[in-house]
């Protein structure tokens, strides 16, 4: 997903979910080689910006796998327990737009 699409989509998506108030944050994370990062995001939505390579993102909303080992449809919107895994030996970066729901 492009950043422009995400920023346009956020108000529509939050309205679908019944929310009126939220804040957004731009987040860039580095995941070290052969490691995992966990994020607890039950009152948040995390949107993956662009197409980071070599990472697996798993959450209550689905899976994004750009390692080439999966043929599933990639999910760019995540919520709940989010796990970001880097199976490669070198560090990888991933960028999100975080939506914090306040009502």
HUMO-V997112 format. One record per residue. RES is the residue in three letters. SS is DSSP state (2 for helix, 1 for strand, 0 for the rest). Layout:
BEGIN
res->RES ss->SS
res->RES ss->SS
END
This chain:
BEGIN
res->UNK ss->0
res->UNK ss->0
res->UNK ss->2
res->UNK ss->2
res->UNK ss->2
res->UNK ss->2
res->UNK ss->2
res->UNK ss->2
res->UNK ss->2
res->UNK ss->2
res->UNK ss->2
res->UNK ss->2
res->UNK ss->2
res->UNK ss->2
res->UNK ss->2
res->UNK ss->2
res->UNK ss->0
res->UNK ss->0
res->UNK ss->0
res->UNK ss->0
res->UNK ss->0
res->UNK ss->1
res->UNK ss->1
res->UNK ss->1
res->UNK ss->1
res->UNK ss->1
res->UNK ss->1
res->UNK ss->1
res->UNK ss->1
res->UNK ss->1
res->UNK ss->1
res->UNK ss->0
res->UNK ss->0
res->UNK ss->0
res->UNK ss->1
res->UNK ss->1
res->UNK ss->1
res->UNK ss->1
res->UNK ss->1
res->UNK ss->1
res->UNK ss->1
res->UNK ss->1
res->UNK ss->1
res->UNK ss->1
res->UNK ss->1
res->UNK ss->1
res->UNK ss->1
res->UNK ss->1
res->UNK ss->0
res->UNK ss->0
res->UNK ss->0
res->UNK ss->0
res->UNK ss->0
res->UNK ss->0
res->UNK ss->0
res->UNK ss->1
res->UNK ss->1
res->UNK ss->1
res->UNK ss->1
res->UNK ss->0
res->UNK ss->0
res->UNK ss->1
res->UNK ss->1
res->UNK ss->1
res->UNK ss->1
res->UNK ss->0
res->UNK ss->0
res->UNK ss->0
res->UNK ss->0
res->UNK ss->0
res->UNK ss->0
res->UNK ss->0
res->UNK ss->0
res->UNK ss->0
res->UNK ss->0
res->UNK ss->0
res->UNK ss->1
res->UNK ss->1
res->UNK ss->1
res->UNK ss->1
res->UNK ss->1
res->UNK ss->1
res->UNK ss->1
res->UNK ss->1
res->UNK ss->1
res->UNK ss->1
res->UNK ss->0
res->UNK ss->0
res->UNK ss->0
res->UNK ss->0
res->UNK ss->0
res->UNK ss->1
res->UNK ss->1
res->UNK ss->1
res->UNK ss->1
res->UNK ss->1
res->UNK ss->1
res->UNK ss->1
res->UNK ss->1
res->UNK ss->1
res->UNK ss->1
res->UNK ss->0
res->UNK ss->0
END
